[in-house]
Amino acid sequence: MSREMDKPLISLHLVDSDTSLAKVPDEAPKVGILGSGDFARSLATRLVSSGFKVVVGSRNPKRTAGLFPSAAQVTFQEEAVSSPEVIFVAVFREHYSSLCSLSDQLAGKILVDVSNPTEQEHLQHRESNAEYLASLFPTCTVVKAFNVISAWTLQAGPRDGNRQVPICSDQPEAKRAVSEMAITMGFMPVDMGSLASAREIEAMPLRLLPAWKVPTLLALGLFICFYAYNFVRDVLQPYVQESKNKFFKLPVSVVNTTLPCVAYVLLSLVYLPGVLAATLQLRRGTKYHRFPDWLDHWLQHRKQIGLLSFFCAALHALYSFCLPLRRSHRYDLVNLAVKQSSLGFLALVLSTLHTLTYGWTRAFEESRYKFYLPPTFTLTLLVPCVVILAKALFLLPCISRRLTRIRRGWERDGAIKFTLPTDNALAEKTSHV
């Protein structure tokens, strides 16, 4: 890929003022664009600067001609699709039917669908926009591409955005032609297979941090549960039984009591799936057996869960500074543990020791059981203690040697048997244990 392709595009004014960009050689490959929206204009600008001869089809070419580079020819749709072999369809799905009058001119050509559905449309329609376009034009070859590239990335250049361009089509030759165009434009094509993958490609822009959805919901659910539990113990119980108004604790004190509980449990949930995976491997006597889907997903989300745990712990530290100084001595052990530990299993062990030290005597005081509910820290100890005890058990030589041999390929029956899942989607999933 040439170095010029990595440079951001210059402005439209400069494109028009530069004669080298305002005029494209006659032998340059011709590309058609149907549509005159923002994406179509950015696409035309990128294609022109990449050396293509662009013909734009519009329902009102006189009104939209000034929005495109002077090197791009803006004309009626019928004329725009007559000569190019590759045509970008930059219109919304509901306007596809308006192009049916061009069926004869589009016969045998490559249609590149760049549209993206809304989340509601994606859930409403079972077929992708590209598959719907292919059903309207059976004599054409439809390629899904460039839908994950924003108009700004087309204008500024691929180094300011993601270079990857997922491409799918039922015709390998059409995919190859569009892939070569993507490379010339400075992008990196990624072959996603047949046109059936278009629905998955169209869902990519709808996903905002997909790996964080489940961990965030988990952390939010834990926060709500512990906050409600602490509210009942620290605010509702004194109000009902002692007629004391302690609702002032809700924004700071109750939150600060909840955050370390959430951080503590989340940190233990980072290591619990590894314990379960090791237990399954010891029971099966082999590593060549798939984990259940729920465990496989859990293993893949460990990093996000750990970062959320650290975030809650950091918020707990900030909230601690908001409390009166007379209560700061309660957090001396926490500060000492933070200074002497690092993220990981050592932090989990130190947090457990701190919780046990802090609450050992309080766990047996009758006054601590409000509404017959045990102190919050006793609930948070359950999962971490199970993880630590299981980890300690795995350190025993007899178990440690067996687990190490299994993870190095040894099997209990002495024969390695690879079982492939029947579902192609499951075949792509891999664990990290």
HELIX and SHEET records of a PDB file:
HELIX    1   1 ARG A    3  ASP A    6  5                                   4    
HELIX    2   2 LEU A   12  SER A   17  1                                   6    
HELIX    3   3 THR A   19  ALA A   22  1                                   4    
HELIX    4   4 ASP A   38  SER A   49  1                                  12    
HELIX    5   5 PRO A   61  THR A   64  1                                   4    
HELIX    6   6 ALA A   65  LEU A   67  5                                   3    
HELIX    7   7 GLN A   77  ALA A   80  1                                   4    
HELIX    8   8 ARG A   93  LEU A  102  5                                  10    
HELIX    9   9 SER A  103  LEU A  106  1                                   4    
HELIX   10  10 GLU A  119  GLN A  124  1                                   6    
HELIX   11  11 ASN A  129  LEU A  136  1                                   8    
HELIX   12  12 ALA A  151  ALA A  156  1                                   6    
HELIX   13  13 PRO A  158  ASP A  160  5                                   3    
HELIX   14  14 PRO A  172  THR A  184  1                                  13    
HELIX   15  15 LEU A  195  SER A  197  5                                   3    
HELIX   16  16 ALA A  198  ALA A  203  1                                   6    
HELIX   17  17 MET A  204  LEU A  206  5                                   3    
HELIX   18  18 PRO A  210  TRP A  212  5                                   3    
HELIX   19  19 LYS A  213  PHE A  231  1                                  19    
HELIX   20  20 VAL A  232  LEU A  236  3                                   5    
HELIX   21  21 GLN A  237  GLN A  241  1                                   5    
HELIX   22  22 PHE A  247  LYS A  249  5                                   3    
HELIX   23  23 LEU A  250  VAL A  254  3                                   5    
HELIX   24  24 VAL A  255  ARG A  284  1                                  30    
HELIX   25  25 ASP A  293  GLN A  300  1                                   8    
HELIX   26  26 ARG A  302  CYS A  322  1                                  21    
HELIX   27  27 LEU A  325  TYR A  331  5                                   7    
HELIX   28  28 ASP A  332  GLN A  340  1                                   9    
HELIX   29  29 PHE A  345  GLY A  359  1                                  15    
HELIX   30  30 ARG A  362  PHE A  364  5                                   3    
HELIX   31  31 GLU A  366  ARG A  368  5                                   3    
HELIX   32  32 THR A  376  THR A  380  1                                   5    
HELIX   33  33 LEU A  382  PHE A  394  1                                  13    
HELIX   34  34 PRO A  397  ARG A  407  1                                  11    
HELIX   35  35 ASN A  424  ALA A  427  1                                   4    
SHEET    1   A 8 GLN A  73  PHE A  76  0                                        
SHEET    2   A 8 LYS A  53  SER A  58  1                                        
SHEET    3   A 8 LYS A  30  LEU A  34  1                                        
SHEET    4   A 8 VAL A  86  VAL A  89  1                                        
SHEET    5   A 8 ILE A 110  ASP A 113  1                                        
SHEET    6   A 8 THR A 141  LYS A 144  1                                        
SHEET    7   A 8 GLN A 164  SER A 169 -1                                        
SHEET    8   A 8 MET A 188  ASP A 191  1                                        
END                                                                             
